[in-house]
Amino acid sequence: MLISNSLMATDEPKFTLVLKEDKFEIREYAPKIIAQVKVYGDFDDASSKGFKILADYIFGNNESIDGNSRIEMTAPVEMEAVSQKIDMTTPVLTEGNNNTWVISFIMPDNFTLATLPKPNNKEIKIISLPREKYAVIVFSGLIRESSYQEKENLLNKFIKEKNLKTSGEIKIARYNPPWTLPFFRRNELMIKVN
């Protein structure tokens, strides 16, 4: 119990709720800083690789200006498929060796670009994001190919009904550690809207 509490996220990015209808939301996020890494592989493998690389960074594999190199864990962990310039013929979660993913941790809002510890791993990029608006579907359980497709279809239907314009790729946001029972897990699919 002590271990799970110490690894659970305590901070989430700030947003204004613009609209809420059942499991759908439109949120306007405040500016934030993220740490992200690009990884390759199938969904589960890439998720694990990316998480480990970013966890290594926040748990101390970095250079800080004040000597305190540990960064508090936040939620969610975001995962996004990197789009490729080919026709989409299979679901995004398809098994394969050439899938490219971007995994991101949101940095606690008490940091600025100047005060955030610098990663020792050169694959990690630190990015400052402006205020952004997202359409979101919230759900529980495990993220599998079938559930992903179902939730993606529902989110796209909501977006079409609201006449929203999207940009970028759908992100998968996970809020709980992997040992959390599936029905207690909080997940989201989210996409930027204009």
N, C-alpha and C positions, 0 to 999 in steps of 0.2 A: 504493500500500500504506500509506503514511504517513497519508493522508487517511482511509482506511477504518478503520485502527486508532484514530485519534483520535476518530472518531464512534461507535465501537462501545461499547455499554453495558458497564459493569464491575460494576455493583451490581444485585442483584435483591432483591425483598422477602423477608424471612425468614418461613419457615413450618415447621410440624411436619407430617411426613408421617404421616397417620392410617392410611391404607390404600393399597396399590398392587396393582393387578391388571392385568397386561398394559399397555395404554396408558391405563388409567384410574387416577385418584388421588383421594383425599379429603385435602385439606390444611387445616390450621388456620393462618391467617395472623396474624402479630403486628400490633398496631396500626401504622398507617402514615399518612403525609400524601400527598395527591395534588394535582396541579394538573390542572384539567379545563376544557374548553371545549365548548360546544354549537355544532354546525355543521349545515348543511343541504345536501342533495344526494344523489346516488347514492353507493354504497359507496366507490368509488375516489376520487371527487371530495371527498367529505366526509373521508375518511381523510387525503388530501393536505392539505386546508385546515387540519384540526385539528392535524396534525403540525407544519405550518409556524408556526402561531400559538403553540403550546407551545414549539417549538424556539427561536423568537424570544425568548420569556421566559427560558428557561434559559441562552441564550447571551448574556444581558446586558441585555435590555430590561426592566429592573426596578430597584427601589430597595432597596439593602441597608444594614444598619446598620454594617457594617465596611468598606464600600468595595469588597468583592470581590463583584461581581454575577453572576459565572458560576457555574452549577450543573452538576455532572457529570450526564451522561446516564445513565439507568438503563434496565433492561428489566423487564417488557415494556411496550410501548405498548398500552393497552387501548382497545377500541372497543365501544360498546354502543348498540343501537338504542333510541331513546326510545319507550316504548310509547304507543300511541294508543288511544283508547276506541272502536275500530271492530273489526269482525270481521276476523280474519286470513284473507285469501283468497289471498295470494301470498307467496312466500318473502321473508324479511327483507332479502335482498340485491338485491331488484328495483330496476331502474333507475327513476329518477323524480326530480322536482324538489322534492318536499315531504317527503322522508325526513329525519328528525331523528336526529342521532347525538351521543353524548357521547364525546369522545376524552380519555384521561387519561394523564398521565405520573406515575409513582410517584417521589416525592422521595427523595433519599439519606437514610438513617436518621441521619446526623449532624446533621440540622436538626430544630428544633422549630418550632411555629407562630410563636414569638417571634423566632427567628433566621433563618427562611427569607426571602429577598428578596421584596418585595411586587411583584406584576406591575404594569407601567404600563398594560397592556391590561385594561380593566375587564370584558371578557368572560370573562377567566380567573378561575375560582373556586379557592380553596385550601381543601381539606377534610381534616379529621382523621377517619380511620376507626378504629373499634374492632377488637378481635380478631374475625375472621370465618372461617367454614368454607366451603369450596368443593368441589364435585365438578368434576373436570377430565378432559378427554380431550386427550392430547398427540399431535400429528401433524406431518408435514413437508409441503412443497409450497406451492403457491399457494392462497390462499383465494378460491374462486370459488363461485357460487351452488350448483352441483351438489355440490361437495365439502363446502360448509357444511351443506347439507341432510343429506348422508350422516352427517357427524360429529355433527350435532345429534340425529339419530335414534338413533345409537349411544349418545350420552351419556344421552338420555332413557331408553333401555332399561336402561342401567346403574343409573340413579337409581331406576327402578321395581323392578328386581331387589333393590336394597338397601333398599327401603321408605323412601327419603329424602323429606323435604318440602323444596321449593325456594321461594325468594323472589327477586323481582326478575327481570331479564332476563338472557339469556345474554350473556356478554362474550367478545369475540375478543381474545386476547392474542398479540401478535407480538413476537418477540425479536430479529429480525435486520434490518439495513438493507435497503432495497429492491433493492440490487444483488447481494444474496446469491443464489447459484444455488438454484432451487426445492427440490432434494432435500437441501440443507443447511439449509433454513429450519426453525426451531422455532416452531410455532404451538400454540395451545390454545384450546379453547372451555371456558368455566368458568361455573358458576352457583352462587349462594349456597345452602347447605343448612343446615337447622336440626337 
